[in-house]
Amino acid sequence: MEKKNLWRLLTVMLVAMLSFGFASCGDDDDDDNNGGGNVTVEKLAGLWELCHVKGTALDENDQPIKFDRDVTTSAEDLAWLEYADFIDFVRYEFGKDNTFKSYVWSYGGFREEGTTLYSIKGQYLIVADGEYEDRFTITRLTDTELVIHGSDSEDGYDVYATFKRIK
């Protein structure tokens, strides 16, 4: 696969995964969100697991679909993610050294998908590999919850992804 196509695929997966939900995946008493653009590398650093997706996207037949659902490793959720085609069950690890690692659920466990760099500019998460750069909006960041929004009219998605902190 060409590097450009691989990067685009990873980017679409990132946007889809990161950009999917306003709904919380659990209790969160922390009122510290990023409404004022107070996102920092230190606050973001850690391992995050996808737990909710919300938005619109194109399915494998380029037909628009709307969704608003929790996601787990249940057979039903994994089947839906397979149907949705544009998203996988993922974990993202943001390092304090600005490294970004993605892990995809496969055959009963997570496997590392790749590593690149990220930066924070106000409320924006910027993921770049030196050749390509993608920008996502962090709409909420607490000690336990991360919500990221991404959209691309050309590729047909507008997605919110909610993640819960694993560590």
Order of alpha helices (4+ residues) and beta strands (2+ residues): alpha-alpha-beta-beta-alpha-beta-beta-beta-beta-beta-beta-beta
